[in-house]
Every structure is written in structure tokens, then in C-alpha cells.
């Protein structure tokens, strides 16, 4: 009986949080590198590198780059603290990140530079609604939902397998979401290029991770 009780208690113990802290490198509007590891900011989604939005005057601009710069300004040279409980398909720590006690996800959504990623969390939905109503940030014009924009470049047969195995003069390179060249990389299956579900799968098949 005691043994059964101990096993039950162990199974009920929550997984402890993983904490990364230090100077951060901004990859894009919702992805960082902290302490040498990739971090996906929890609960938000921002436009991709090659995504464009429209101003109120219907002028197109690179909103993915604007979101990246907005996050970089928020952080500056201040150390970042990220706390998460899980890793995504690409082995990024999914975490809430803070600078001087400010929740970066909340600040970005409230400023209109990110959407609440409702597929995974509704933590910032109220902030998004307020930003939309106030017409701040990207909501002063028109922005396509980032997830909808990404889906234009997804092979229907790939499903949730979003890593891009590209063949170039540099060899067989696999690009993960958040990598510098991910958005502009196109997959041509006729050339032997392919989609992967995990980095481990890609490496086993002979592809190496992109350097940035």
C-alpha cells in the first residue's frame, strides 16, 4: 500500500520549470536565443520575415522585420529571464520571458506587434482585443494572421512536419522555424528536398542544421 501511494505521489509531481537567463539574441519577433538555446515566446505569434502588412494608407511594409526590431528594442542589452515547462517539435523551450519584470509577450501583444497565439494559449487574448480596438501597431492597418501566412508555404502532405530539408551548394541543410533563412527557403521535392518532423530525423537522414 505504501509503495502504491509513493508511486502515485511521484506521478502527480509537476515537472519543474526550466529557466534560462542572460543576454538574448533576437531571432525574430517571437524567438530568442538565450544561454545558447532557442526559446519560443509562449502564447504569441508574430509576422514572418517575408510577410508584409499594409498601413492605414494601404502601403505595404515588412511587418516581420518591424516585429523583430520591436522585440530587440524591448530587450536592448538587458538580461532576459525565460521560464518554460515544455519544448516544441523543434526543441525550442516554450517560455514566458521577462526583462526587468516585464512580460515580453504581453508587451508585444498590447503594442500591436504580435497576436495572441490562441491555438496554444489564450493568456494574451485580452491584450490583443484591446490593441485591435485601439488600432495600435499592426492593427492601425491590415495584417494577415501569421499562421495563415505560413500555411501558404506548407506542403499539405507534410502535416505538422515543418522542418525544411534544402539542397544547395553548401550541402544538405535543414532549416527550422525561426532560423534566418527558413521563410525564404522553398522545398522542391523533384530535387530530392523534403520536409522533416524533427531535427533528429533530419540529421539521421544526412541533413545538417542551419548555422543561424
LOLUM-399192 format. One record per residue: x, y, z of N, C-alpha, C in turn; residue number from 1; residue in three letters. Coordinates in steps of 0.02 Angstrom, whole numbers, always signed. Each point is the difference from the previous one (the first is absolute). Example, Ala and Ser with C-alpha at 12.3 -4.5 7.8 and 13.67 -1.06 7.14 Angstrom:
REM LOLUM-399192
NODE      n_x      n_y      n_z     ca_x     ca_y     ca_z      c_x      c_y      c_z   voba   zami
NODE     +660     -284     +390      -45      +59       +0      +45      +60       +0      1    ALA
NODE      -18      +53      -36      +42      +59       +3      -39      +55      +37      2    SER
//
This chain:
REM LOLUM-399192
NODE      n_x      n_y      n_z     ca_x     ca_y     ca_z      c_x      c_y      c_z   voba   zami
NODE      +42      -60       +0      -42      +60       +0      +44      +63       +0      1    UNK
NODE      +51       +0      +43      +46      +58       +4      +35      +10      -67      2    UNK
NODE      +20      -56      -32      +34       +5      -64      -46      +30      -53      3    UNK
NODE      -62      -22       -1      -49      +27      -48      -10      +75      +11      4    UNK
NODE       -4      +20      +64      -10      +71      +17      +60      +41      -24      5    UNK
NODE      +61      -25      +11      +59      +37      -21       +3       +8      -76      6    UNK
NODE      -18      -53      -36       -1       +4      -74      -51      +52      -22      7    UNK
NODE      -59       +1      +31      -51      +48      -18      +23      +71      +11      8    UNK
NODE      +35      +12      +56      +25      +67      +15      +52      +22      -51      9    UNK
NODE      +43      -47      -20      +52      +17      -48      -30      +17      -68     10    UNK
NODE      -51      -39      -20      -33      +14      -64      -36      +66       +1     11    UNK
NODE      -23      +22      +58      -38      +62       +5      +44      +62       +6     12    UNK
NODE      +65      -11      +10      +46      +56       +9       +8      +39      -65     13    UNK
NODE      -14      +65       -2       +6      +38      -62      +73       +5      -22     14    UNK
NODE       +9       +5      -65      +68       +8      -27      +25      +69      +19     15    UNK
NODE      +61       +3      +27      +27      +64      +20      +14      +43      -61     16    UNK
NODE       -3      +65      +10      +11      +47      -54      +73       +0      -21     17    UNK
NODE      +11      +13      -64      +68       +8      -26      +11      +75       -8     18    UNK
NODE      +53      +25      +29      +13      +72       +0      +65      +14      -37     19    UNK
NODE       -3      +46      -48      +59      +24      -36       +6      +75      +13     20    UNK
NODE      +60      +24      +11       +7      +72      +10      +67      +24      -25     21    UNK
NODE       +1      +64      -19      +61      +30      -25      -16      +46      -58     22    UNK
NODE      +53      +23      -33       -8      +42      -59      -34      -40      -55     23    UNK
NODE      -46      +31      -36      -37      -35      -52      +17      +26      -69     24    UNK
NODE       -2      -46      -48       +5      +18      -71      -69       -8      -31     25    UNK
NODE      -25      +51      -34      -66       -3      -30       +4      -34      -68     26    UNK
NODE      -38      -54       -9       -2      -36      -63      -55      +30      -44     27    UNK
NODE      -59       +7      +28      -55      +34      -33      -46      +27      +54     28    UNK
NODE      -61      +20      -19      -44      +34      +48      -22      -43      +59     29    UNK
NODE       +3      -66       -6      -22      -42      +55      +50      -55      +18     30    UNK
NODE      +61       +7      -23      +51      -51      +13      +66      +33      +22     31    UNK
NODE      +30      -29      +52      +63      +25      +27      +50      -56       +5     32    UNK
NODE      +63      +19      +10      +51      -47      +23      +26      +27      +66     33    UNK
NODE       -7      -42      +51      +22      +19      +67      +43      -56      +28     34    UNK
NODE      +59      +17      +25      +46      -50      +28      +14      -56      -51     35    UNK
NODE       +4      +19      -64      +17      -48      -52      -57      -44      -22     36    UNK
NODE      -61      +13      +24      -57      -41      -18      -55      +42      -32     37    UNK
NODE      -39      -33      -44      -56      +34      -33      -60       +2      +46     38    UNK
NODE      -34      +58       +1      -59       +9      +42      -57      +27      -43     39    UNK
NODE      -56      -33       +2      -61      +24      -34      -43      +32      +53     40    UNK
NODE      -13      +65       -7      -39      +36      +51      -71      -28       +3     41    UNK
NODE      -21      -20      +58      -65      -32      +11      -58      +47      -17     42    UNK
NODE      -50      -28      -33      -65      +33       -7       -6      +55      -51     43    UNK
NODE      +53      +13      -40       -5      +53      -49      +23      -25      -68     44    UNK
NODE      -19      +37      -52      +21      -15      -68      +11      +66      -36     45    UNK
NODE      +55       +6      -37      +15      +62      -35      +10      -15      -75     46    UNK
NODE       -6      +51      -42       +9       -9      -72      +68      -29      -17     47    UNK
NODE       +4      -37      -56      +62      -31      -22      +46      +51      -33     48    UNK
NODE      +63      -20      -11      +50      +45      -29      -23      +28      -68     49    UNK
NODE      -32      -42      -41      -19      +21      -67      -74      +20       -5     50    UNK
NODE      -31      +11      +57      -71      +19       +1       -7      +76       -4     51    UNK
NODE      -48      +23      -39      -13      +71       -4      -69      +16      +28     52    UNK
NODE       -6      +59      +28      -64      +25      +25      -15      +66      -37     53    UNK
NODE      -58      +27      +11      -19      +64      -31      -11      +53      +53     54    UNK
NODE      +24      +60      -14      -15      +56      +44      -72      +22      -11     55    UNK
NODE      -22      +48      +39      -68      +27       -8       -9      +30      -69     56    UNK
NODE      +55      +22      -31       -2      +29      -67      +10      -53      -54     57    UNK
NODE       -2      -64      +19       +6      -56      -46      +70       -5      -31     58    UNK
NODE      +51      +20      +38      +69       -6      -22      +30      -63      +32     59    UNK
NODE      +29      -43      -41      +29      -62      +26      +66      +12      +35     60    UNK
NODE      +11      -36      +54      +64       +4      +36      +17      -68      +29     61    UNK
NODE      +63      -10      +15      +24      -65      +26      -14       -5      +74     62    UNK
NODE      -60      -23      +17      -20       -1      +71      +38      -52      +41     63    UNK
NODE      +25      -53      -33      +40      -48      +37      +63      +32      +26     64    UNK
NODE      +32      +42      -41      +60      +35      +22      -16      +50      +55     65    UNK
NODE      -58      +32       -5      -20      +49      +50      -10      -34      +68     66    UNK
NODE      -32      -59       -1      -10      -38      +62      +66      -20      +32     67    UNK
NODE      +47      -20      -43      +67      -19      +25      +34      +59      +34     68    UNK
NODE       -4      +58      -32      +32      +60      +29      -36      +21      +64     69    UNK
NODE      -66       -9       +2      -37      +18      +61      +23      -41      +59     70    UNK
NODE      +11      -65      -11      +23      -44      +54      +72      +20      +20     71    UNK
NODE      +41      +15      -50      +70      +19      +15       +2      +64      +42     72    UNK
NODE      -44      +48      -15       -2      +62      +38      -22      -13      +72     73    UNK
NODE      -48      -44       +9      -24      -16      +67      +55      -29      +44     74    UNK
NODE      +42      -41      -31      +52      -34      +38      +62      +43       +8     75    UNK
NODE      +23      +30      -55      +61      +39       +3      +58      -43      +23     76    UNK
NODE      +37      +25      +48      +57      -38      +27      -17      -30      +68     77    UNK
NODE      -63       +2      +19      -22      -24      +66       -5      -76       +0     78    UNK
NODE      +24      -34      +52       -8      -72       +4      -73      -21       +0     79    UNK
NODE      -12      -57      -29      -68      -28       -7       -5      -62      +45     80    UNK
NODE      -59       -9      +29      -15      -61      +39      -59      -34      -34     81    UNK
NODE      +10      -62      -21      -53      -39      -33      -15      -63      +41     82    UNK
NODE      -63      -12      +12      -21      -57      +40      -53      -40      -38     83    UNK
NODE      +16      -64      -13      -46      -42      -38       -5      -70      +29     84    UNK
NODE      -51      -36      -22      -13      -68      +25       +2      -52      -55     85    UNK
NODE      +10      +21      -63       +0      -48      -54      +42      +25      -59     86    UNK
NODE      +16      -46      -44      +35      +16      -62      -44      -20      -59     87    UNK
NODE       +6      +39      -54      -42      -13      -57      +33      -52      -46     88    UNK
NODE      -30      -11      -58      +24      -50      -48      +72      +14      -20     89    UNK
NODE      +19      +64       +1      +67      +19      -23      +49       +7      +58     90    UNK
NODE      -20      -26      +58      +41       +0      +61      +15      +70      +27     91    UNK
NODE      -43      +48      -17       +5      +66      +31      -37       -2      +66     92    UNK
NODE      +27      +33      +50      -36       +6      +63      -57      +50      -10     93    UNK
NODE      -61      -22      +14      -58      +44       -4       -7      +33      +68     94    UNK
NODE      +10      +66       +2       +7      +32      +66      -28      +71       +1     95    UNK
NODE      -20      +20      +59      -14      +71      +12      +66      +33      +16     96    UNK
NODE      +13      +56      -32      +64      +34       +9      -11      +70      +28     97    UNK
NODE      +46      +21      +43       -7      +63      +36      +64      +41       -4     98    UNK
NODE       -9      +66       -5      +55      +48       +5      -20      +51      +52     99    UNK
NODE      +40       +5      +53      -16      +46      +56      -71      -11      +25    100    UNK
NODE      -21      -64       +2      -66      -17      +25      -57       +8      -50    101    UNK
NODE      +14      +27      -59      -52       +8      -50       -7      -63      -42    102    UNK
NODE      -62      -22       -9      -14      -59      -41       +5      +20      -74    103    UNK
NODE      +50      -25      -35      +11      +21      -69      -59      -17      -45    104    UNK
NODE      -31      -58      +10      -57      -19      -40      -58      +50       +8    105    UNK
NODE      -14      +18      +62      -55      +46      +14      +14      +68      -31    106    UNK
NODE      +62      +24       +5      +18      +66      -26       -7       +1      -76    107    UNK
NODE      +23      -53      -34       -4       -2      -73      -72       -3      -25    108    UNK
NODE      -41      -40      +33      -70       -5      -21      -37      +65      +14    109    UNK
NODE      +12      +29      +59      -33      +63      +18      +19      +56      -47    110    UNK
NODE      +62       -2      -26      +23      +52      -46      -20      -11      -72    111    UNK
NODE      -33      -57      -13      -23      -14      -68      +53      -29      -46    112    UNK
NODE      +55      -26      +30      +54      -29      -40       -3      -77       -2    113    UNK
NODE      -48      -29      +35       -9      -72       +1      -73      -16      +11    114    UNK
NODE      -20      -60      -20      -67      -23      +13       +1      -51      +58    115    UNK
NODE      -56      -10      +32       -6      -53      +50       -5      -66      -39    116    UNK
NODE      +45      -46      +15       +3      -64      -36      -52      -47      +31    117    UNK
NODE      -63      +10      -20      -56      -33      +34       +0      -76       -8    118    UNK
NODE      +35      -25      -51       +3      -72       -9      +32      -33      +61    119    UNK
NODE      +45      +37      +34      +37      -29      +56      -15      +34      +67    120    UNK
NODE      -24      +62       -1      -12      +35      +63      -45      +60      -12    121    UNK
NODE      -40      +15      +50      -43      +60       -2      +24      +52      +51    122    UNK
NODE      +61       -9      +24      +26      +45      +52       -2      +73      -20    123    UNK
NODE      +12      +14      -66       +7      +69      -21      -59      +24      -44    124    UNK
NODE      -54      -38       +0      -56      +17      -43      -30      +68      +17    125    UNK
NODE       -6      +16      +64      -27      +65      +19      +44      +57      -25    126    UNK
NODE      +66       -9       +4      +46      +51      -25       -9      +10      -76    127    UNK
NODE      -10      -55      -36      -10       +6      -72      -65      +38      -16    128    UNK
NODE      -52      -17      +35      -64      +34      -12       +6      +75      +13    129    UNK
NODE      +35      +18      +52       +9      +71      +16      +43      +35      -53    130    UNK
NODE      +52      -35      -23      +44      +29      -52      -38      +10      -65    131    UNK
NODE      -42      -49      -18      -41       +6      -61      -48      +60       +6    132    UNK
NODE      -33       +4      +57      -49      +54      +10      +33      +68       -2    133    UNK
NODE      +61       +4      +25      +36      +64       +2      +36      +15      -66    134    UNK
NODE       +5      -51      -44      +34      +10      -64      +74      +15       +7    135    UNK
NODE      +33      -35      +46      +71      +13      +10      +42      -52      -37    136    UNK
NODE      +63      +18      -13      +45      -46      -33      -27      -21      -68    137    UNK
NODE       +4      -65      -13      -23      -25      -65      -75       +8      -10    138    UNK
NODE      -36       +8      +55      -73       +7       -5      -21      +69      -25    139    UNK
NODE      +48      +45       -9      -18      +65      -31      -12       -9      -74    140    UNK
NODE      +22      -57      -28      -12      -16      -70      -29      -69       -6    141    UNK
NODE      +32      -41      -42      -25      -68      -12      +56      -50       +7    142    UNK
NODE      -13      -53      +38      +49      -54       +8      -34      -67       -8    143    UNK
NODE      +29      -43      -42      -24      -68       -6      +24      -39      +60    144    UNK
NODE      -42      -44      +26      +21      -42      +56      +64      -38      -19    145    UNK
NODE      +52       +5      +42      +64      -33      -18       -6      -74      -16    146    UNK
NODE      -43      -36      +37       -8      -72      -12      -30      -12      -69    147    UNK
NODE      -47      +42      -20      -30       -6      -67      +52      +14      -53    148    UNK
NODE      +42      +51      +12      +53      +16      -48      +48      -58       -7    149    UNK
NODE      +19      -31      +55      +47      -57       -3      -29      -58      -39    150    UNK
NODE      -65      -11       +5      -31      -57      -31       +5       +2      -76    151    UNK
NODE      +13      +59      -29       +6       +4      -73      +59      -39      -24    152    UNK
NODE      +49      -11      +44      +62      -32      -20       +8      -70      +29    153    UNK
NODE      -56      -29      +19       +2      -66      +30      -26      -52      -49    154    UNK
NODE      +39      -51      -11      -22      -56      -41      -55      -36      +38    155    UNK
NODE      -61       -5      -29      -54      -33      +36      +18      -70      +25    156    UNK
NODE      +45      -34      -37      +19      -67      +20      +47       +0      +59    157    UNK
NODE      +29      +59      +16      +49       +4      +54      -33       +1      +69    158    UNK
NODE      -63      +20       +3      -35       +4      +64      +35      +47      +48    159    UNK
NODE      +17      -25      +59      +34      +41      +51      +75       -3       -8    160    UNK
NODE      +25      -31      -51      +72       -5      -11      +24      +63      -36    161    UNK
NODE      +27      +47      +38      +14      +67      -27      +75      +14      -12    162    UNK
NODE      +44      -47      +14      +71      +12      -12      +14       -9      -75    163    UNK
NODE      +37      +46      -30      +12       +0      -72      +70      -28      -16    164    UNK
NODE       +1      -57      -34      +63      -29      -22      +19      +26      -69    165    UNK
NODE      +47      +46       -2      +19      +34      -62      +67      -25      -25    166    UNK
NODE       +7       -6      -66      +64      -21      -30      +28      +59      -39    167    UNK
NODE      +61      +19      +17      +33      +57      -34      +74      -15       -9    168    UNK
NODE      +37      +49      -24      +72       -8       -8      +34      -13      +67    169    UNK
NODE      -32      +21      +54      +28       -9      +67      -15      -70      +27    170    UNK
NODE      -38      -39      -37      -17      -68      +22      -74       -7      +18    171    UNK
NODE      -13      -50      +41      -69      -13      +22      -11      +35      +67    172    UNK
NODE      -40      +51       -2      -11      +42      +59      -73       -4      +21    173    UNK
NODE      -12       -8      +65      -68       +0      +24      -13      +65      +38    174    UNK
NODE      -55      +33      -18      -19      +64      +29      -61      -10      +45    175    UNK
NODE       +6      +23      +62      -56       -3      +47      -34      +68       +4    176    UNK
NODE      -65       +1      +16      -34      +65       +9      +38      +43      +50    177    UNK
NODE      +10      +63      -18      +39      +45      +41      +70      +10      -25    178    UNK
NODE      +25      -47      -42      +66       +8      -30       -1      +59      -49    179    UNK
NODE      +58      +29      -12       +7      +60      -41      -30      -10      -70    180    UNK
NODE      +13      -57      -31      -21      -11      -70      -62      -43       -6    181    UNK
NODE      -33      -14      +55      -57      -46       -3      -55      +25      -47    182    UNK
NODE      -21      +63       +9      -58      +26      -37      +12       +1      -75    183    UNK
NODE      +61      +15      -21      +13       +6      -72      +20      -66      -32    184    UNK
NODE       +9      -52      +39      +19      -66      -27      -62      -35      -28    185    UNK
NODE       +6      -23      -62      -55      -36      -32      +22      -73      -11    186    UNK
NODE      -47      -45       +6      +15      -71       -7      -20      -25      -69    187    UNK
NODE      +48      -29      -36      -12      -29      -66      +12      -75       +6    188    UNK
NODE      -53      -37       +7       +7      -73      +11      +30      -34      -61    189    UNK
NODE       -7      +30      -60      +29      -31      -60      +75       -1       +3    190    UNK
NODE      +31      +46      +40      +72       +2       +8      +25      -43      +58    191    UNK
NODE      -48      -33      +33      +20      -41      +58       -8      +36      +66    192    UNK
NODE      -25      +62       -2      -12      +37      +62      -63      -27      +33    193    UNK
NODE       -5      +11      +66      -56      -31      +36      -14      +35      +65    194    UNK
NODE      -56      -18      +30      -21      +26      +65      +18      -51      +54    195    UNK
NODE      +18      +26      +59      +15      -44      +56      -44      +18      +60    196    UNK
NODE      -11      -50      +43      -41      +11      +60      +42      +19      +61    197    UNK
NODE      +64      -15       -2      +43      +16      +57      +71       +8      -24    198    UNK
NODE      +41      +34      +39      +70      +10      -17      +37      -67       +1    199    UNK
NODE      -18      -42      +47      +33      -66       +5      -13      -41      -63    200    UNK
NODE      -61       +3      -26      -17      -36      -62      +42      +26      -58    201    UNK
NODE       +6      +67       -5      +38      +31      -54      +74      -19       +3    202    UNK
NODE      +29       +2      +60      +70      -17       +7      +14      -73      -15    203    UNK
NODE      -48      -42      +18       +8      -72      -14       -1      -13      -75    204    UNK
NODE      -35      +45      -37       -6       -8      -73      +58      +34      -37    205    UNK
NODE      +45      +33      +38      +58      +30      -31       -2      +75      -10    206    UNK
NODE      -51      +33      +28       -4      +73       -4      +32      +30      +63    207    UNK
NODE      +33      +58       -6      +28      +34      +57      -40      +63      +15    208    UNK
NODE       -4      +20      +64      -39      +60      +18      +31      +63      -30    209    UNK
NODE      -42      +48      -17      +24      +65      -22      +39      +32      +57    210    UNK
NODE      +50      +40      -18      +42      +32      +51      -35      +57      +35    211    UNK
NODE      -51      +29      -31      -38      +54      +32      -70       +3      -26    212    UNK
//
